[in-house]
Amino acid sequence: MADQLYLSLWFPNFRLAALPPATLGVLRQLASAGGASTVTAAAAYPISWNETPVYQRVYDEDEGEAAQPEPAIAEAMEMLHEDYAYEFEVKWDLWVPETGGGLDTLWRQEPRPLRVIGFGPDFDEGSYEQNGHIRIDFGTDAPFLQEDVTLEPEAANHVQQNVQKLIDVTHAIQNNLAVSSRLLWSESGESLAEKLIARLQRLN
């Protein structure tokens, strides 16, 4: 069963004023590790996720300059508040299986959304303590496991490439940003690494 996958990041001696540059740094590292360099959507939520966003923008493909991370962050975070969360959607290409007319599984790279969320210290009763000052929502772990697909050599190679992309992003952030701690975790609490090992063991 697919599980939501997150990467939480904490920064030392963090202050609200540091949230925009830290978010920009995360978006740039995502781009350097194979993600898109432009933002596809942005939003600002007050108080908690139950509230209506006070700011929302969806970027068209022809809004090239405005959709760059720096102006997108400046616009969304113009109202920088302690009890706001700021969400930025970008895309990255992952291998996904596609069953064609025959029995063979075809693989193609497909842009999949992921979200980078910066938390004000008072948003959702200080949920940054569990979620991180910044959290990356990768969506489900399905592209990194493909549990419904027989792992023939080609399929295994594509799944490995997806996993490597996840590793590259994590390492790029750790190596290039002043992160004090990071945690890759899932909604169910299960370890992606353990699920990967179990998946591969079933092949032997």
C-alpha positions in Angstrom: 0.0 0.0 0.0 1.4 3.4 -1.0 2.6 5.6 1.8 3.3 9.4 1.9 7.0 10.2 2.0 8.5 13.3 3.5 11.9 14.9 4.2 12.0 17.2 7.3 14.8 19.7 7.7 15.8 21.6 10.8 18.2 24.6 10.8 20.3 25.8 13.8 19.2 29.0 15.6 16.4 29.4 13.1 14.5 32.7 12.9 11.4 33.6 10.8 13.4 36.0 8.7 15.6 33.1 7.6 12.7 31.2 6.2 12.7 32.7 2.6 16.4 32.2 1.9 16.3 28.7 3.4 13.3 27.8 1.2 15.1 29.2 -1.8 18.1 27.1 -0.9 16.0 23.9 -0.8 14.3 24.7 -4.1 17.7 25.3 -5.7 19.1 22.0 -4.4 16.1 20.2 -5.7 16.7 21.7 -9.2 20.4 20.8 -9.0 19.5 17.2 -8.2 17.2 16.8 -11.1 14.1 18.6 -10.3 12.5 21.4 -12.3 13.9 24.9 -11.8 10.6 26.6 -11.8 7.7 26.8 -9.4 4.3 25.6 -10.6 2.2 26.8 -7.7 2.5 28.7 -4.4 0.2 29.2 -1.4 0.3 30.7 2.1 -1.9 29.2 4.8 -2.7 31.1 8.1 -2.8 29.4 11.5 -3.4 25.7 10.4 -4.2 23.6 7.3 -7.9 23.9 8.1 -7.8 27.5 7.1 -8.4 28.9 3.6 -5.1 30.1 2.0 -4.6 33.8 2.2 -2.5 33.6 -1.0 -2.6 31.3 -3.9 -1.0 31.4 -7.4 -0.7 28.8 -10.1 2.0 29.6 -12.7 1.4 29.0 -16.4 4.3 27.5 -18.5 4.7 30.9 -20.2 5.4 32.7 -16.9 9.0 31.8 -17.0 10.6 34.6 -15.1 7.8 35.0 -12.5 7.9 31.2 -11.8 11.6 31.2 -10.9 12.0 30.4 -7.2 13.3 33.8 -6.1 10.4 36.0 -7.3 7.9 33.3 -6.4 9.1 33.1 -2.8 9.3 36.9 -2.6 5.7 37.2 -3.7 4.3 34.4 -1.5 6.3 35.4 1.6 5.7 39.1 1.3 3.4 38.6 4.3 5.8 36.9 6.6 4.0 35.8 9.7 4.9 33.6 12.6 1.7 31.6 12.2 1.8 31.0 8.5 2.9 28.0 6.4 4.2 28.6 2.8 3.9 26.0 0.2 5.7 25.8 -3.2 5.0 23.1 -5.7 7.7 22.0 -8.2 8.0 19.0 -10.4 10.6 16.4 -11.0 10.8 13.5 -13.6 10.4 10.0 -12.2 10.2 6.7 -14.1 6.7 5.2 -14.1 5.4 2.0 -15.7 2.8 2.1 -18.4 1.1 -1.0 -19.7 0.7 -0.8 -23.4 -1.5 -2.8 -25.8 0.7 -5.9 -25.4 1.8 -7.7 -22.2 5.1 -5.8 -21.9 5.4 -2.9 -19.4 6.6 0.3 -21.0 8.5 2.8 -18.9 8.5 6.6 -19.3 9.7 9.6 -17.4 6.8 11.6 -16.1 6.8 14.9 -14.2 5.5 14.3 -10.7 4.7 17.1 -8.2 6.5 17.6 -4.9 5.9 20.3 -2.4 8.3 22.4 -0.3 6.7 23.8 2.8 8.2 26.4 5.1 6.7 26.6 8.6 6.3 29.7 10.7 7.1 28.9 14.4 3.5 29.3 15.5 1.8 27.6 12.6 -0.5 24.7 13.7 0.6 25.1 17.3 4.3 24.9 16.5 4.2 21.8 14.3 7.6 22.6 12.9 9.0 20.7 15.9 7.8 17.5 14.3 7.7 18.6 10.7 10.9 20.6 10.4 11.4 24.2 9.7 11.1 23.1 6.0 9.4 19.9 4.8 9.5 18.3 1.4 6.5 16.3 0.5 7.5 13.8 -2.1 4.0 12.3 -2.6 3.7 8.5 -2.3 6.6 6.1 -2.1 5.2 4.1 -5.0 7.8 5.3 -7.6 10.6 4.1 -5.3 9.1 0.7 -4.7 6.8 -0.2 -7.6 5.3 -3.0 -5.5 2.7 -3.9 -8.3 5.4 -4.3 -10.9 7.6 -7.4 -11.5 11.1 -6.2 -11.1 12.7 -7.4 -14.4 16.1 -6.0 -15.0 14.8 -2.9 -16.9 12.2 -2.2 -14.2 14.7 -2.7 -11.4 17.0 -0.2 -13.2 14.3 2.4 -13.4 13.3 2.0 -9.8 17.0 2.3 -8.8 17.2 5.6 -10.8 14.2 6.9 -8.9 15.7 6.0 -5.6 19.1 7.5 -6.6 17.3 10.8 -7.4 15.8 10.8 -3.8 19.3 10.1 -2.4 20.9 12.8 -4.5 18.4 15.4 -3.3 18.9 14.4 0.3 22.7 14.6 0.0 22.6 17.9 -2.0 20.6 19.5 0.8 22.8 18.0 3.6 26.1 19.0 1.8 25.1 22.5 0.6 22.7 23.9 3.2 23.3 24.6 6.9 21.0 21.8 8.1 21.3 20.8 11.7 19.3 17.6 11.2 17.1 15.9 8.6 14.7 13.0 8.7 13.2 11.0 5.8 10.0 9.6 7.1 6.6 8.2 6.0 3.1 8.8 7.2 2.8 5.2 8.4 6.1 5.4 10.3 7.5 2.6 8.2 11.1 3.0 7.0 11.5 3.3 3.2 14.9 1.7 3.5 13.4 -1.4 5.2 10.6 -1.6 2.7 13.2 -1.5 -0.1 15.3 -4.2 1.4 12.1 -6.4 1.9 11.1 -5.7 -1.7 14.5 -6.8 -3.0 14.7 -9.9 -0.8 11.5 -11.1 -2.3 13.3 -11.3 -5.6 15.9 -13.8 -4.4 
